[in-house]
Amino acid sequence: MADQISVSGPITVQPDSAARVAYDLMIQISNWENAEESKKRTREYWLTLFHQCALAGRSNSLENILKQR
């Protein structure tokens, strides 16, 4: 049986939340990163980068962050 998610209203992220910090960091890194534009257009790129930024916000070491893909 597949998990199902339903959203019935707008989603807001508080400006000082961990998710917002991870999102802002993700945008900055993607702007600085020397990646091909075709790579940046993939869902995997964005989800991996956001996940890594969220881990960074939880004080994980760079080594641990880059191990998790």
Phi and psi restraints in degrees (value plus and minus 20) as a CYANA .aco file:
   2 ALA   PHI    -103.1   -63.1
   2 ALA   PSI     124.5   164.5
   3 ASP   PHI     -93.1   -53.1
   3 ASP   PSI     123.3   163.3
   4 GLN   PHI    -144.3  -104.3
   4 GLN   PSI     120.2   160.2
   5 ILE   PHI    -141.4  -101.4
   5 ILE   PSI     115.1   155.1
   6 SER   PHI    -147.6  -107.6
   6 SER   PSI     112.4   152.4
   7 VAL   PHI    -138.2   -98.2
   7 VAL   PSI     104.8   144.8
   8 SER   PHI    -126.7   -86.7
   8 SER   PSI     -20.0    20.0
   9 GLY   PHI    -174.3  -134.3
   9 GLY   PSI    -198.0  -158.0
  10 PRO   PHI     -87.8   -47.8
  10 PRO   PSI     128.2   168.2
  11 ILE   PHI    -122.2   -82.2
  11 ILE   PSI     108.3   148.3
  12 THR   PHI    -141.1  -101.1
  12 THR   PSI     122.0   162.0
  13 VAL   PHI    -132.7   -92.7
  13 VAL   PSI     103.3   143.3
  14 GLN   PHI     -84.2   -44.2
  14 GLN   PSI     121.9   161.9
  15 PRO   PHI     -78.6   -38.6
  15 PRO   PSI     -47.5    -7.5
  16 ASP   PHI    -127.8   -87.8
  16 ASP   PSI      -1.2    38.8
  17 SER   PHI    -103.9   -63.9
  17 SER   PSI     140.9   180.9
  18 ALA   PHI     -82.5   -42.5
  18 ALA   PSI     -56.6   -16.6
  19 ALA   PHI     -84.8   -44.8
  19 ALA   PSI     -58.3   -18.3
  20 ARG   PHI     -88.6   -48.6
  20 ARG   PSI     -60.1   -20.1
  21 VAL   PHI     -82.4   -42.4
  21 VAL   PSI     -64.7   -24.7
  22 ALA   PHI     -82.7   -42.7
  22 ALA   PSI     -61.3   -21.3
  23 TYR   PHI     -83.2   -43.2
  23 TYR   PSI     -67.6   -27.6
  24 ASP   PHI     -82.9   -42.9
  24 ASP   PSI     -59.9   -19.9
  25 LEU   PHI     -84.9   -44.9
  25 LEU   PSI     -60.9   -20.9
  26 MET   PHI     -78.7   -38.7
  26 MET   PSI     -65.2   -25.2
  27 ILE   PHI     -83.7   -43.7
  27 ILE   PSI     -63.7   -23.7
  28 GLN   PHI     -82.7   -42.7
  28 GLN   PSI     -66.2   -26.2
  29 ILE   PHI     -83.1   -43.1
  29 ILE   PSI     -63.2   -23.2
  30 SER   PHI     -83.0   -43.0
  30 SER   PSI     -52.8   -12.8
  31 ASN   PHI     -91.5   -51.5
  31 ASN   PSI     -54.9   -14.9
  32 TRP   PHI    -104.1   -64.1
  32 TRP   PSI     -47.6    -7.6
  33 GLU   PHI     -87.4   -47.4
  33 GLU   PSI     120.7   160.7
  34 ASN   PHI    -113.5   -73.5
  34 ASN   PSI      40.7    80.7
  35 ALA   PHI    -125.4   -85.4
  35 ALA   PSI     132.3   172.3
  36 GLU   PHI     -84.6   -44.6
  36 GLU   PSI     125.8   165.8
  37 GLU   PHI     -81.3   -41.3
  37 GLU   PSI     -53.9   -13.9
  38 SER   PHI     -84.3   -44.3
  38 SER   PSI     -54.1   -14.1
  39 LYS   PHI     -87.6   -47.6
  39 LYS   PSI     -60.3   -20.3
  40 LYS   PHI     -88.7   -48.7
  40 LYS   PSI     -35.8     4.2
  41 ARG   PHI    -105.6   -65.6
  41 ARG   PSI     -25.8    14.2
  42 THR   PHI    -105.3   -65.3
  42 THR   PSI     129.3   169.3
  43 ARG   PHI     -84.0   -44.0
  43 ARG   PSI     -59.2   -19.2
  44 GLU   PHI     -79.6   -39.6
  44 GLU   PSI     -62.1   -22.1
  45 TYR   PHI     -77.9   -37.9
  45 TYR   PSI     -71.3   -31.3
  46 TRP   PHI     -88.3   -48.3
  46 TRP   PSI     -62.0   -22.0
  47 LEU   PHI     -88.5   -48.5
  47 LEU   PSI     -59.4   -19.4
  48 THR   PHI     -84.5   -44.5
  48 THR   PSI     -65.8   -25.8
  49 LEU   PHI     -83.7   -43.7
  49 LEU   PSI     -62.5   -22.5
  50 PHE   PHI     -83.5   -43.5
  50 PHE   PSI     -63.3   -23.3
  51 HIS   PHI     -80.1   -40.1
  51 HIS   PSI     -64.5   -24.5
  52 GLN   PHI     -84.2   -44.2
  52 GLN   PSI     -58.4   -18.4
  53 CYS   PHI     -87.2   -47.2
  53 CYS   PSI     -58.1   -18.1
  54 ALA   PHI     -84.7   -44.7
  54 ALA   PSI     -59.9   -19.9
  55 LEU   PHI     -83.8   -43.8
  55 LEU   PSI     -59.5   -19.5
  56 ALA   PHI     -82.5   -42.5
  56 ALA   PSI     -56.7   -16.7
  57 GLY   PHI     -87.2   -47.2
  57 GLY   PSI     -36.9     3.1
  58 ARG   PHI    -120.8   -80.8
  58 ARG   PSI       0.6    40.6
  59 SER   PHI      44.7    84.7
  59 SER   PSI      10.7    50.7
  60 ASN   PHI     -95.6   -55.6
  60 ASN   PSI     130.1   170.1
  61 SER   PHI     -94.2   -54.2
  61 SER   PSI     136.4   176.4
  62 LEU   PHI     -78.3   -38.3
  62 LEU   PSI     -59.7   -19.7
  63 GLU   PHI     -79.1   -39.1
  63 GLU   PSI     -65.9   -25.9
  64 ASN   PHI     -86.6   -46.6
  64 ASN   PSI     -58.4   -18.4
  65 ILE   PHI     -83.5   -43.5
  65 ILE   PSI     -66.0   -26.0
  66 LEU   PHI     -93.8   -53.8
  66 LEU   PSI     -39.8     0.2
  67 LYS   PHI     -90.4   -50.4
  67 LYS   PSI     -54.0   -14.0
  68 GLN   PHI    -107.9   -67.9
  68 GLN   PSI      97.8   137.8
